[in-house]
Amino acid sequence: MNATAADEPRPRVREMTEPDIDAVAAVRVSGWRYAYAGLMPQSYLDGLGVAEYAEQRRAAFADPAGAVTNLVAEGPDGAVVGWAAFGPAKGTDPEGTAPDEGELYALYARPDVIGTGVGRALLTEVLRRAPYPAVRLWVLEGNARARRFYERAGFRPDGGVLVDESDGFPVPEVRYRRAADPR
């Protein structure tokens, strides 16, 4: 059973470092398997590999031209329990990108800490640091838990829809947007 946010100390959020990559990969893969069970093909989720994703993260992390900010949340024992990545809006927007907007590319928490404030701490820090007037994100249409989470944080669907495919299975996403926190 998950603890409640009141039971846990606020997680420490900091910039991701290279030694965090393996832990971030594990958070991402376990997060996908938990969050998208029943929403994406199980064969796809079962095929996700921590080592493969860690190698992708290493390559992205080493790219000096990368404009992505990666944050991690640490639990009381210092272990990485959550990860978020954000940066300039990507070109995946069917209506074109707004050049001054930011995008939350990813936000995942280990399944055993969901509901303890890890996601909220990461999102709060993303919105505090985002040098953009607005931040958007894409969320699976059927992911009711994530949609509630983002709506409680002030994000609203803005009408953007994107359908990706996973193992030949359509995966519809909806776009959410909100103003970034004033600096």
N, CA, C and O of each residue as an XYZ file, in Angstrom:
732
protein
N       0.846     -1.184      0.000
C       0.000      0.000      0.000
C       0.889      1.243      0.000
O       1.887      1.307      0.717
N       0.516      2.210     -0.801
C       1.287      3.447     -0.872
C       1.040      4.299      0.363
O      -0.066      4.348      0.902
N       2.090      4.961      0.789
C       1.941      5.920      1.883
C       1.276      7.176      1.335
O       1.222      7.377      0.122
N       0.784      7.996      2.204
C       0.216      9.258      1.762
C       1.281     10.334      1.841
O       2.302     10.169      2.508
N       1.034     11.435      1.153
C       2.000     12.533      1.148
C       2.272     13.032      2.563
O       3.387     13.460      2.862
N       1.265     12.981      3.438
C       1.447     13.456      4.814
C       2.394     12.548      5.604
O       3.018     12.989      6.569
N       2.499     11.266      5.187
C       3.358     10.310      5.887
C       4.831     10.440      5.506
O       5.702      9.962      6.233
N       5.109     11.070      4.397
C       6.463     11.100      3.846
C       7.031     12.513      3.880
O       6.298     13.484      3.693
N       8.338     12.631      4.119
C       8.953     13.956      3.995
C       8.967     14.374      2.521
O       8.985     13.530      1.625
N       8.958     15.658      2.293
C       8.982     16.173      0.923
C      10.257     15.687      0.233
O      11.350     15.816      0.785
N      10.118     15.124     -0.978
C      11.314     14.640     -1.663
C      12.231     15.790     -2.070
O      11.773     16.896     -2.355
N      13.499     15.516     -2.093
C      14.484     16.490     -2.563
C      14.533     16.403     -4.081
O      14.725     15.319     -4.633
N      14.363     17.529     -4.757
C      14.441     17.588     -6.214
C      15.716     18.328     -6.590
O      16.019     19.396     -6.058
N      16.454     17.733     -7.520
C      17.721     18.319     -7.963
C      17.941     17.989     -9.431
O      17.222     17.181    -10.020
N      18.955     18.632    -10.009
C      19.337     18.334    -11.389
C      19.851     16.901    -11.462
O      20.541     16.424    -10.561
N      19.509     16.241    -12.529
C      20.007     14.895    -12.765
C      21.497     14.958    -13.102
O      21.953     15.893    -13.760
N      22.243     13.966    -12.648
C      23.657     13.850    -12.994
C      23.862     12.526    -13.727
O      22.986     11.661    -13.723
N      25.016     12.379    -14.348
C      25.279     11.157    -15.107
C      25.155      9.886    -14.263
O      24.629      8.890    -14.761
N      25.615      9.876    -13.008
C      25.442      8.657    -12.202
C      23.973      8.279    -11.936
O      23.699      7.162    -11.499
N      23.040      9.186    -12.194
C      21.612      8.904    -11.985
C      20.974      8.147    -13.146
O      19.840      7.685    -13.027
N      21.678      8.012    -14.260
C      21.056      7.504    -15.485
C      20.435      6.127    -15.304
O      19.303      5.913    -15.739
N      21.130      5.191    -14.681
C      20.559      3.849    -14.523
C      19.298      3.878    -13.657
O      18.324      3.188    -13.961
N      19.309      4.662    -12.594
C      18.131      4.771    -11.730
C      16.975      5.437    -12.474
O      15.822      5.033    -12.320
N      17.278      6.452    -13.277
C      16.238      7.122    -14.065
C      15.645      6.139    -15.069
O      14.430      6.109    -15.265
N      16.486      5.345    -15.696
C      15.981      4.350    -16.648
C      15.045      3.365    -15.955
O      14.009      3.003    -16.513
N      15.390      2.935    -14.766
C      14.536      2.013    -14.020
C      13.211      2.682    -13.640
O      12.157      2.050    -13.708
N      13.260      3.956    -13.241
C      12.035      4.698    -12.909
C      11.152      4.813    -14.140
O       9.942      4.600    -14.061
N      11.750      5.148    -15.274
C      10.979      5.331    -16.499
C      10.316      4.023    -16.929
O       9.124      4.013    -17.236
N      11.055      2.938    -16.956
C      10.495      1.669    -17.409
C       9.413      1.171    -16.446
O       8.342      0.755    -16.889
N       9.676      1.210    -15.151
C       8.646      0.763    -14.200
C       7.437      1.699    -14.236
O       6.298      1.257    -14.086
N       7.693      2.993    -14.436
C       6.610      3.963    -14.554
C       5.727      3.693    -15.761
O       4.501      3.742    -15.663
N       6.350      3.406    -16.903
C       5.580      3.075    -18.107
C       4.752      1.822    -17.880
O       3.558      1.800    -18.177
N       5.377      0.786    -17.358
C       4.664     -0.479    -17.174
C       3.462     -0.313    -16.239
O       2.417     -0.930    -16.447
N       3.616      0.511    -15.225
C       2.536      0.740    -14.266
C       1.460      1.659    -14.860
O       0.275      1.329    -14.837
N       1.876      2.800    -15.384
C       0.923      3.814    -15.838
C       0.156      3.397    -17.084
O      -1.003      3.777    -17.253
N       0.788      2.621    -17.957
C       0.176      2.331    -19.248
C      -0.368      0.914    -19.366
O      -0.779      0.501    -20.450
N      -0.376      0.161    -18.266
C      -0.976     -1.178    -18.285
C      -2.442     -1.050    -18.696
O      -3.195     -0.283    -18.096
N      -2.835     -1.795    -19.707
C      -4.202     -1.733    -20.207
C      -4.446     -0.621    -21.204
O      -5.489     -0.598    -21.858
N      -3.498      0.311    -21.335
C      -3.640      1.421    -22.280
C      -2.758      1.245    -23.514
O      -3.011      1.838    -24.562
N      -1.738      0.436    -23.377
C      -0.816      0.137    -24.473
C      -0.673     -1.382    -24.537
O      -0.958     -2.070    -23.557
N      -0.238     -1.910    -25.673
C      -0.078     -3.368    -25.763
C       0.887     -3.888    -24.695
O       1.979     -3.349    -24.516
N       0.472     -4.933    -23.996
C       1.317     -5.502    -22.955
C       2.633     -6.003    -23.527
O       3.660     -5.949    -22.850
N       2.618     -6.490    -24.766
C       3.854     -6.968    -25.389
C       4.864     -5.834    -25.530
O       6.067     -6.042    -25.373
N       4.376     -4.654    -25.822
C       5.269     -3.489    -25.921
C       5.842     -3.156    -24.542
O       7.047     -2.946    -24.403
N       4.987     -3.108    -23.537
C       5.442     -2.774    -22.184
C       6.418     -3.820    -21.654
O       7.412     -3.479    -21.013
N       6.132     -5.092    -21.921
C       7.024     -6.161    -21.468
C       8.375     -6.087    -22.169
O       9.383     -6.524    -21.613
N       8.409     -5.539    -23.376
C       9.648     -5.446    -24.142
C      10.528     -4.272    -23.775
O      11.653     -4.173    -24.266
N      10.048     -3.376    -22.923
C      10.864     -2.231    -22.516
C      12.048     -2.722    -21.692
O      11.886     -3.533    -20.780
N      13.225     -2.232    -22.016
C      14.416     -2.661    -21.295
C      15.101     -1.505    -20.594
O      15.312     -0.446    -21.184
N      15.447     -1.711    -19.339
C      16.126     -0.677    -18.562
C      17.489     -0.368    -19.173
O      17.846      0.803    -19.302
N      18.260     -1.389    -19.552
C      19.596     -1.160    -20.101
C      19.532     -0.381    -21.408
O      20.339      0.520    -21.636
N      18.578     -0.724    -22.266
C      18.441     -0.018    -23.548
C      18.055      1.441    -23.319
O      18.585      2.341    -23.970
N      17.141      1.662    -22.404
C      16.741      3.043    -22.148
C      17.884      3.828    -21.496
O      18.058      5.014    -21.774
N      18.648      3.181    -20.647
C      19.795      3.851    -20.026
C      20.785      4.297    -21.097
O      21.340      5.391    -21.002
N      21.011      3.477    -22.105
C      21.927      3.865    -23.186
C      21.378      5.066    -23.954
O      22.136      5.969    -24.310
N      20.080      5.086    -24.212
C      19.468      6.248    -24.867
C      19.638      7.502    -24.012
O      19.958      8.571    -24.532
N      19.426      7.374    -22.716
C      19.581      8.510    -21.803
C      21.032      8.991    -21.793
O      21.283     10.197    -21.784
N      21.982      8.066    -21.794
C      23.400      8.451    -21.807
C      23.714      9.284    -23.045
O      24.384     10.312    -22.952
N      23.234      8.842    -24.193
C      23.486      9.571    -25.435
C      22.857     10.962    -25.376
O      23.491     11.950    -25.746
N      21.612     11.036    -24.910
C      20.942     12.332    -24.816
C      21.628     13.222    -23.786
O      21.777     14.426    -23.998
N      22.041     12.630    -22.680
C      22.670     13.396    -21.608
C      24.014     13.965    -22.049
O      24.411     15.047    -21.616
N      24.710     13.230    -22.913
C      26.036     13.651    -23.365
C      25.975     14.676    -24.498
O      27.001     15.256    -24.855
N      24.796     14.907    -25.066
C      24.665     15.833    -26.194
C      24.806     17.272    -25.708
O      23.927     17.779    -25.012
N      25.923     17.946    -26.075
C      26.125     19.319    -25.597
C      25.108     20.306    -26.170
O      24.901     21.380    -25.606
N      24.475     19.947    -27.286
C      23.488     20.841    -27.897
C      22.097     20.616    -27.323
O      21.159     21.332    -27.676
N      21.955     19.644    -26.456
C      20.640     19.334    -25.897
C      20.104     20.469    -25.045
O      20.828     21.079    -24.259
N      18.816     20.737    -25.220
C      18.170     21.810    -24.461
C      17.229     21.250    -23.408
O      16.336     21.950    -22.930
N      17.425     19.993    -23.046
C      16.538     19.329    -22.092
C      17.086     19.508    -20.680
O      18.280     19.335    -20.438
N      16.202     19.854    -19.762
C      16.545     19.888    -18.345
C      15.963     18.638    -17.717
O      14.767     18.371    -17.837
N      16.810     17.872    -17.048
C      16.388     16.654    -16.359
C      16.489     16.884    -14.859
O      17.509     17.356    -14.358
N      15.419     16.545    -14.150
C      15.385     16.644    -12.698
C      15.097     15.272    -12.114
O      14.400     14.464    -12.727
N      15.627     15.012    -10.943
C      15.297     13.787    -10.231
C      14.781     14.146     -8.844
O      15.123     15.184     -8.276
N      13.951     13.257     -8.322
C      13.479     13.363     -6.942
C      14.121     12.230     -6.167
O      14.171     11.088     -6.624
N      14.610     12.568     -4.990
C      15.235     11.572     -4.119
C      14.301     11.266     -2.954
O      13.635     12.149     -2.413
N      14.274      9.992     -2.588
C      13.546      9.578     -1.400
C      14.379      9.862     -0.162
O      15.497     10.365     -0.274
N      13.859      9.551      1.010
C      14.570      9.819      2.264
C      15.942      9.148      2.346
O      16.836      9.632      3.039
N      16.100      8.035      1.636
C      17.383      7.326      1.656
C      18.343      7.800      0.572
O      19.434      7.249      0.428
N      17.949      8.817     -0.193
C      18.800      9.348     -1.258
C      18.630      8.647     -2.588
O      19.246      9.047     -3.575
N      17.808      7.610     -2.639
C      17.580      6.891     -3.895
C      16.702      7.717     -4.823
O      15.800      8.423     -4.373
N      16.969      7.625     -6.118
C      16.147      8.308     -7.116
C      14.799      7.600     -7.182
O      14.729      6.401     -7.451
N      13.722      8.359     -6.931
C      12.370      7.795     -6.937
C      11.478      8.430     -7.991
O      10.346      7.990     -8.192
N      11.982      9.470     -8.672
C      11.198     10.136     -9.700
C      12.091     10.900    -10.646
O      13.236     11.219    -10.325
N      11.549     11.194    -11.830
C      12.318     11.888    -12.865
C      11.373     12.721    -13.713
O      10.254     12.303    -14.011
N      11.830     13.892    -14.095
C      11.096     14.756    -15.016
C      12.084     15.351    -16.005
O      13.241     15.608    -15.672
N      11.610     15.565    -17.224
C      12.418     16.194    -18.266
C      11.565     17.232    -18.966
O      10.403     16.982    -19.287
N      12.152     18.411    -19.205
C      11.417     19.458    -19.899
C      12.384     20.307    -20.717
O      13.599     20.269    -20.523
N      11.807     21.070    -21.634
C      12.602     21.948    -22.486
C      11.685     22.661    -23.451
O      10.481     22.759    -23.213
N      12.249     23.165    -24.547
C      11.417     23.872    -25.523
C      10.405     22.924    -26.162
O      10.661     21.728    -26.296
N       9.258     23.468    -26.553
C       8.216     22.662    -27.186
C       8.781     21.972    -28.422
O       9.470     22.580    -29.240
N       8.468     20.686    -28.530
C       8.939     19.887    -29.667
C       8.044     20.098    -30.871
O       6.968     20.687    -30.774
N       8.505     19.613    -31.994
C       7.746     19.720    -33.231
C       6.720     18.626    -33.414
O       6.385     18.292    -34.550
N       6.201     18.046    -32.324
C       5.196     16.987    -32.430
C       3.776     17.539    -32.381
O       2.815     16.777    -32.275
N       3.645     18.833    -32.455
C       2.351     19.483    -32.353
C       1.692     19.522    -33.728
O       2.241     20.138    -34.641
N       0.530     18.886    -33.908
C      -0.124     18.898    -35.216
C      -0.444     20.301    -35.725
O      -0.539     20.503    -36.936
N      -0.610     21.254    -34.847
C      -0.915     22.630    -35.272
C       0.330     23.503    -35.337
O       0.209     24.715    -35.518
N       1.508     22.936    -35.198
C       2.731     23.731    -35.207
C       3.122     24.102    -33.791
O       2.287     24.090    -32.886
N       4.372     24.429    -33.600
C       4.847     24.748    -32.260
C       4.834     26.248    -32.023
O       5.038     27.043    -32.941
N       4.599     26.606    -30.811
C       4.745     27.997    -30.396
C       6.195     28.129    -29.934
O       6.591     27.466    -28.976
N       6.984     28.958    -30.583
C       8.422     28.975    -30.292
C       8.781     29.383    -28.872
O       9.885     29.091    -28.411
N       7.880     30.045    -28.174
C       8.223     30.488    -26.820
C       7.646     29.582    -25.735
O       7.766     29.894    -24.550
N       7.028     28.476    -26.114
C       6.454     27.580    -25.116
C       7.427     26.484    -24.734
O       8.305     26.104    -25.508
N       7.249     25.986    -23.523
C       8.013     24.846    -23.067
C       7.153     23.605    -23.103
O       5.937     23.670    -23.283
N       7.811     22.470    -22.929
C       7.085     21.206    -22.918
C       7.644     20.305    -21.831
O       8.857     20.154    -21.691
N       6.754     19.717    -21.076
C       7.126     18.678    -20.122
C       7.153     17.387    -20.926
O       6.106     16.881    -21.329
N       8.343     16.855    -21.160
C       8.496     15.659    -21.983
C       8.172     14.395    -21.200
O       7.628     13.440    -21.754
N       8.502     14.388    -19.931
C       8.329     13.169    -19.135
C       8.244     13.533    -17.662
O       8.902     14.462    -17.193
N       7.425     12.785    -16.947
C       7.374     12.874    -15.493
C       6.928     11.500    -15.002
O       5.798     11.077    -15.245
N       7.825     10.818    -14.315
C       7.537      9.473    -13.812
C       8.016      9.342    -12.382
O       9.014      9.937    -11.978
N       7.279      8.547    -11.630
C       7.677      8.185    -10.268
C       7.652      6.672    -10.168
O       6.881      6.004    -10.857
N       8.497      6.139     -9.308
C       8.440      4.701     -9.065
C       7.035      4.359     -8.605
O       6.455      5.105     -7.816
N       6.470      3.253     -9.073
C       5.098      2.903     -8.677
C       4.882      2.850     -7.168
O       3.789      3.166     -6.700
N       5.892      2.459     -6.397
C       5.709      2.351     -4.946
C       5.654      3.698     -4.239
O       5.333      3.747     -3.051
N       5.959      4.800     -4.938
C       5.895      6.115     -4.295
C       4.797      7.002     -4.894
O       4.682      8.171     -4.526
N       4.003      6.463     -5.799
C       2.901      7.251     -6.356
C       1.939      7.599     -5.224
O       1.559      6.739     -4.430
N       1.555      8.861     -5.163
C       0.659      9.332     -4.113
C       1.375      9.886     -2.901
O       0.729     10.274     -1.928
N       2.711      9.933     -2.940
C       3.471     10.432     -1.784
C       4.008     11.845     -1.979
O       4.699     12.365     -1.103
N       3.704     12.472     -3.110
C       4.166     13.836     -3.354
C       5.381     13.939     -4.256
O       5.848     15.045     -4.528
N       5.903     12.818     -4.726
C       7.079     12.848     -5.604
C       6.745     13.547     -6.917
O       7.471     14.443     -7.349
N       5.650     13.140     -7.551
C       5.250     13.776     -8.806
C       4.966     15.255     -8.635
O       5.366     16.071     -9.466
N       4.281     15.597     -7.564
C       3.953     17.007     -7.300
C       5.224     17.827     -7.097
O       5.328     18.942     -7.608
N       6.196     17.283     -6.352
C       7.451     18.010     -6.126
C       8.194     18.226     -7.436
O       8.721     19.312     -7.678
N       8.242     17.205     -8.280
C       8.902     17.353     -9.576
C       8.187     18.387    -10.442
O       8.832     19.258    -11.027
N       6.867     18.297    -10.527
C       6.111     19.232    -11.359
C       6.246     20.661    -10.852
O       6.383     21.593    -11.645
N       6.208     20.833     -9.555
C       6.379     22.174     -8.979
C       7.725     22.763     -9.377
O       7.813     23.938     -9.732
N       8.764     21.953     -9.318
C      10.100     22.437     -9.672
C      10.216     22.709    -11.169
O      10.863     23.677    -11.569
N       9.601     21.873    -12.000
C       9.596     22.126    -13.444
C       8.955     23.482    -13.722
O       9.516     24.297    -14.455
N       7.793     23.725    -13.146
C       7.079     24.977    -13.404
C       7.824     26.179    -12.831
O       7.739     27.278    -13.379
N       8.541     25.982    -11.750
C       9.329     27.069    -11.174
C      10.513     27.408    -12.077
O      10.839     28.581    -12.259
N      11.150     26.398    -12.635
C      12.355     26.610    -13.441
C      12.085     26.937    -14.900
O      12.945     27.509    -15.570
N      10.916     26.590    -15.404
C      10.631     26.726    -16.834
C      10.735     28.190    -17.273
O       9.999     29.043    -16.778
N      11.656     28.479    -18.208
C      11.814     29.863    -18.675
C      10.863     30.185    -19.829
O      11.254     30.836    -20.798
N       9.635     29.734    -19.720
C       8.649     29.887    -20.783
C       7.381     30.498    -20.198
O       7.101     30.323    -19.012
N       6.611     31.212    -21.016
C       5.353     31.749    -20.500
C       4.295     30.663    -20.288
O       3.386     30.828    -19.474
N       4.416     29.555    -21.023
C       3.462     28.458    -20.882
C       4.206     27.134    -21.060
O       5.238     27.064    -21.728
N       3.659     26.099    -20.449
C       4.218     24.750    -20.559
C       3.092     23.840    -21.014
O       1.957     23.946    -20.549
N       3.424     22.956    -21.922
C       2.427     21.987    -22.365
C       2.979     20.584    -22.191
O       4.163     20.396    -21.915
N       2.115     19.615    -22.354
C       2.501     18.213    -22.236
C       1.481     17.383    -22.986
O       0.381     17.843    -23.290
N       1.864     16.164    -23.276
C       0.962     15.200    -23.902
C       0.720     14.074    -22.910
O       1.650     13.606    -22.252
N      -0.525     13.642    -22.804
C      -0.881     12.556    -21.886
C      -1.802     11.585    -22.624
O      -2.652     12.002    -23.411
N      -1.627     10.292    -22.363
C      -2.499      9.306    -22.989
C      -3.941      9.608    -22.629
O      -4.278      9.846    -21.469
N      -4.767      9.592    -23.633
C      -6.176      9.938    -23.459
C      -6.834      9.094    -22.363
O      -7.639      9.612    -21.589
N      -6.508      7.825    -22.290
C      -7.140      6.941    -21.316
C      -6.481      6.927    -19.949
O      -6.915      6.182    -19.070
N      -5.454      7.720    -19.748
C      -4.726      7.725    -18.474
C      -5.409      8.693    -17.506
O      -4.945      9.814    -17.298
N      -6.502      8.245    -16.927
C      -7.319      9.103    -16.054
C      -6.531      9.598    -14.848
O      -6.688     10.750    -14.446
N      -5.689      8.755    -14.265
C      -4.911      9.163    -13.085
C      -3.990     10.338    -13.437
O      -3.941     11.324    -12.703
N      -3.269     10.238    -14.544
C      -2.365     11.318    -14.945
C      -3.145     12.573    -15.305
O      -2.726     13.681    -14.970
N      -4.259     12.414    -15.975
C      -5.054     13.583    -16.351
C      -5.551     14.320    -15.108
O      -5.521     15.550    -15.064
N      -6.006     13.577    -14.099
C      -6.438     14.225    -12.842
C      -5.265     14.945    -12.185
O      -5.413     16.065    -11.695
N      -4.107     14.302    -12.175
C      -2.904     14.888    -11.577
C      -2.586     16.234    -12.234
O      -2.384     17.231    -11.541
N      -2.542     16.262    -13.550
C      -2.210     17.498    -14.252
C      -3.314     18.542    -14.113
O      -3.023     19.734    -14.009
N      -4.557     18.121    -14.111
C      -5.656     19.079    -13.945
C      -5.617     19.725    -12.563
O      -5.880     20.920    -12.430
N      -5.288     18.940    -11.528
C      -5.153     19.529    -10.182
C      -4.026     20.549    -10.134
O      -4.049     21.456     -9.302
N      -3.043     20.413    -11.011
C      -1.909     21.341    -11.066
C      -2.183     22.524    -11.994
O      -1.283     23.325    -12.251
N      -3.409     22.644    -12.497
C      -3.770     23.802    -13.315
C      -3.646     23.605    -14.814
O      -3.916     24.538    -15.570
N      -3.247     22.431    -15.270
C      -3.199     22.163    -16.707
C      -4.613     21.903    -17.204
O      -5.445     21.348    -16.486
N      -4.872     22.311    -18.443
C      -6.172     22.081    -19.067
C      -5.948     21.561    -20.478
O      -5.008     21.982    -21.153
N      -6.814     20.638    -20.936
C      -6.713     20.209    -22.329
C      -6.990     21.401    -23.236
O      -7.890     22.198    -22.974
N      -6.201     21.514    -24.313
C      -6.384     22.667    -25.199
C      -6.890     22.281    -26.581
O      -6.888     23.106    -27.495
N      -7.322     21.042    -26.739
C      -7.876     20.602    -28.018
C      -6.891     19.867    -28.907
O      -7.297     19.264    -29.901
N      -5.611     19.899    -28.577
C      -4.624     19.177    -29.372
C      -4.754     17.681    -29.171
O      -4.878     17.214    -28.039
N      -4.726     16.923    -30.261
C      -4.818     15.467    -30.215
C      -3.754     14.899    -31.142
O      -3.521     15.420    -32.232
N      -3.124     13.841    -30.703
C      -2.084     13.173    -31.473
C      -2.285     11.677    -31.289
O      -2.511     11.219    -30.170
N      -2.206     10.906    -32.377
C      -2.334      9.458    -32.262
C      -1.029      8.827    -32.723
O      -0.687      8.865    -33.905
N      -0.305      8.245    -31.770
C       0.904      7.479    -32.064
C       0.493      6.020    -32.215
O      -0.643      5.648    -31.920
N       1.435      5.198    -32.678
C       1.187      3.763    -32.747
C       2.228      3.039    -31.928
O       3.401      3.412    -31.911
N       1.784      2.002    -31.251
C       2.662      1.157    -30.456
C       2.325     -0.286    -30.800
O       1.221     -0.752    -30.518
N       3.265     -0.989    -31.404
C       3.028     -2.367    -31.866
C       1.780     -2.438    -32.740
O       1.009     -3.393    -32.648
N       1.575     -1.413    -33.600
C       0.420     -1.385    -34.491
C      -0.880     -1.008    -33.815
O      -1.940     -1.053    -34.440
N      -0.816     -0.641    -32.556
C      -1.991     -0.291    -31.763
C      -2.052      1.225    -31.641
O      -1.064      1.830    -31.222
N      -3.177      1.874    -31.991
C      -3.256      3.332    -31.866
C      -3.246      3.766    -30.399
O      -3.946      3.199    -29.560
N      -2.439      4.781    -30.115
C      -2.317      5.305    -28.753
C      -2.633      6.807    -28.815
O      -1.746      7.616    -29.089
N      -3.901      7.179    -28.560
C      -4.274      8.592    -28.630
C      -3.781      9.378    -27.411
O      -3.872      8.924    -26.271
N      -3.262     10.562    -27.693
C      -2.798     11.466    -26.641
C      -3.525     12.794    -26.779
O      -3.905     13.202    -27.877
N      -3.710     13.455    -25.649
C      -4.291     14.795    -25.650
C      -3.260     15.765    -25.081
O      -2.459     15.417    -24.213
N      -3.306     16.971    -25.590
C      -2.360     17.992    -25.141
C      -2.992     18.833    -24.043
O      -4.154     19.233    -24.123
N      -2.193     19.088    -23.020
C      -2.571     19.961    -21.899
C      -1.625     21.152    -21.899
O      -0.497     21.065    -22.384
N      -2.100     22.263    -21.348
C      -1.293     23.479    -21.304
C      -1.661     24.265    -20.057
O      -2.788     24.206    -19.567
N      -0.674     25.005    -19.559
C      -0.921     25.976    -18.482
C       0.186     27.008    -18.505
O       1.252     26.788    -19.080
N      -0.081     28.127    -17.876
C       0.939     29.160    -17.738
C       2.003     28.648    -16.782
O       1.698     27.952    -15.814
N       3.249     28.996    -17.057
C       4.333     28.655    -16.136
C       4.233     29.574    -14.920
O       3.579     30.616    -14.969
N       4.871     29.186    -13.859
C       4.857     30.033    -12.672
C       5.608     31.323    -12.946
O       6.647     31.308    -13.606
N       5.089     32.448    -12.443
C       5.819     33.702    -12.627
C       7.169     33.643    -11.925
O       7.306     33.060    -10.850
N       8.122     34.236    -12.533
C       9.472     34.224    -11.971
C       9.618     35.315    -10.959
O      10.688     35.471    -10.370
